[in-house]
């Protein structure tokens, strides 16, 4: 690619703070600033302080624009209207940059202010209306801006000067400076009975609104109401009627403001005062004067000159050219424009003089092009061209008269040439209008193309800025706010320059790191603006509604021909902001769609497949096996053993973290082609697909079990869980996925019932066992509802005299068909099915009731207690303390009569939490015993940390005392340790006198077992109490249960 030389401009850069860059007003001012700055070797950066696409440039307060955009590039600032707050301008001044304002004011901020000479133009307009015979003259305007307040004051003063007393009721508030404001004022005037015969509007847009509403109401302008505007905007001369107005040069406002800023930069003392740009009244049809676009008739050619002007002699080519370059419109006074006007005048003079001398004049094309350019230069004020017509005629008349006596034919040629020039001039007006139409259509096409491109953001990323290839912009730069370093962190926000793009070269290098707003746009982009080509740098915030994406910078031509809010650069910024919004919405929708898809197919906690996806993949595996019998599969269904304890005792968050770790280990243990899933809770599944001939699913199950046996860490603690795994194989000839899952589930429960942490492969006999297990669970639930449980009581005796000091309550199930069912046959099912908490509460309540009945009946000796076993789930999962209190209260029992027995396995998982629960029970007055002592994991820790009253020596130690000396020594050590700790000792499973004697000898004073009595029904226990006979001599067998 050929290297493009970027012009280096070392002169000053003027920054313009503006609410808009379009329309006659803002565009004209920007043009004046740009040309003046370019003449000084500098350039201009226009910064829009309102959000992109904004139409309202009359906000009650300055925009809340805070970013120091482009400050590193800008030497001085010009502020159009109140486009920035006082705080912002004070920050600019503290940064060492001069500030000049145009038609704005901020109380407490002093700087040079450039204003149109509002008073002179309004005074001329009032005098002109009074000369027309008007005395009831109204004023319609929005008095918030300083310009409008000055115009209203000038209107009042001029009326007084003309001998007319101003009337407050003739002031009509427009509410804004737009056409809608004029419409509002016209309706108010009509509602008031049209009390005026003429009205001066605060600006041309208000005046246009007045004209439109008056016309709709049938009010004749100017016969019933004359209308005068202020600004002399582009196009008002073409209205019907053409609008009389006060002409101000927007370009001159910009020129003067830029000149003052440049002087300040040069070190000159620029006084902080008001500087005025001249204005003049332009009478037209809306005040009752002739249409300035209608030329004088040829019959009056000799005398037709602009109204109010003397009839100057046009007796030379120099005099005619001077009329072409007369500074009637100050914005045409810059050198390039003056040169074009001079050329048009010289070509006209040469054409007519050539006819007089018999020489060939300029080529027709050359003349036509020059006169077309003349019309284009006077586009805003076409009457300037019309007013040249009488001067051209006078010059032709002068030459014809001069040559008529010596050469009548030459005089005739001069008259014909003059008519030809005037005809070309008239045709050129049509050509110029056609050029404007072509340009306008090209602009519409450009807007349509860019709009379409930006609305297709789902096809092409608008951040790439390739869409500027279809625009007049030379280059562009997009800066998006960095996600970090926002105001909420107390740091200045930065912009990531995501794209720099030149229309003729494509993408350009971007800064490697985010830049602060004061360095945006990058210097490389600023340097690409060619001031000599009327190019500026335009920066707009990409702010739409509540969205704020960052900044867009464009290098392109000044656009004064489009209305505020519709100028192309502003439109592009607005469309880009909307496209970014749209892209963000699409990204959000796609993310939500992906979340919904994953939520529908994946477990949100572990990321594994869920049941739906697993069943789908399993159905595919079944179909594949049906078509290709050698493509085997297997399903492993896992249920965690020990998870419920972690989840309920440590909380759901800890349980979730454990499940995530389990999922990671299962995923790592499976092959990449396999599907690991979580079905919910602590149930997982693995689909082994396309099993090779040498791969046994049992080996995979063993690998998973081994992985899970490694302790898990949760909050600096280690926990061990295992998994019971059921396996179903494709060899069973399944047709449906649910059947495979059903059989794997059956095998899993078979493994769990056989031994937790094991695995089992499904076979048909498992169904019977599972059905029996499920039947038992259902019958247990029915027994709980219908009172199918009963308690048997085993006495705990004093070993020295054999008398009962307590009873241990033991639950039994009275089955309607099977009879009395022993605990070993139903308690495991109750534990697995979650029935132990309600069963345990019933046992607690019934045991308390029975002891209360014995005491109230006089059967229980003083100090007789009732001992109740509390299961793991009952201890951790229920309101144990509240249940104990309620049961004691219902039985009218003192808490000291109740003994709570718990095993070391219940409390060993979480000693701190267990200590809290047990301390509360102990404080209530309940006695606490450790059951099966010596078989648990942390016996010494339990003794050291927990508030317990007694330990029960496990029956396995007692049973082996007769045959193993080491067992006797172990029992003696346990007894000695308990005595030293001040604990009572209860020996379980005493069946022989020798065992009793050894225990007594070691210092154990309490015991239970078949030597004294087995578990007996309540009536048998009452018989023991009534007899008062010491136990341990003849064995009691009546009513005994195992």
Secondary structure, 3 states (H helix, E strand, C coil): CCCCCCCCCCCCEEEEEECCCCHHHHHHHHHHHHHHHHHCCCEEEEEECCCCCCCCCCCCCCCCCCCCCCCCCCCEEEEECCCCCHHHHHHHHHCCCEEEEECCCCCCCCCEEEEECHHHHHHHHHHHHHHCCCCCEEEEECCCCHHHHHHHHHHHHHHHHCCCCCCHHHEEECCCCCHHHHHHHHHHHHHCCCCCCEEEECCHHHHHHHHHHHHHCCCCCCCCCEEEEEECCCCHHHCCCCCEEEEECHHHHHHHHHHHHHHHHCCCCCCCCEEEECEEEECCHHHCCCCCCCCCCHHHCCCCCCCCCCCCCCCCHHHHHHHHCCCCCHHHCCHHHHHHHHHHHHHHHHHHHHHHHCCCCCCHHHHHHHHHHHHHHCCCCCHHHHCCHHHHHHHHHHHHHHHHCCCHHHHHHHHHHHHHHHHHHHHHHHHHHHHHHHHHHHHHHHHHHHHHHHHCCCCCCHHHCHHHHHCCCCEEEEEEECCCCCHHHCCCCEEEEEEEEECCCEEECCCCCCEEHHHCCCHHHHCCCCHHHCEEEEEEEEEECCEEEEEEEEEEECCCCCCCCCCHHHHHHHHHHHHHHHHHHHHHHHHHHHHHHHHHHECCCCCCECHHHHHHHHHHHHHHHHHCCCCEEEEEEEEEECHHHHHHHHCHHHHHHHHHHHHHHHHHHCCCCCEEEEEECCEEEEEEEEECCCCCHHHHHHHHHHHHHCCEEECCEEECCEEEEEEEEHHHCCCCHHHHHHHHHHHHHHHHHHCCCCEEECCCCHHHHHHHHHHHHHHHHHHHHHCCEEEEEEEEEECCCCCEEEEEEEEEEEECCCEEECHHHHHHHHHHCCCHHHHHHHHHHHHHHHHHHHHHCCCCCCCCEEEEECCHHHHHHCCHHHHHHHHHHHCCCCHHHEEEEEEHHHHCCCHHHHHHHHHHHHHHCCEEEEEEECCCCCHHHHHHHCCCCEEEECHHHHHCCCCCHHHHHHHHHHHHHHHHCCCEEEECCCCCHHHHHHHHHHCCCEECECCCECEECHHHHHHHHHHCCCCCCCCECCCEEC
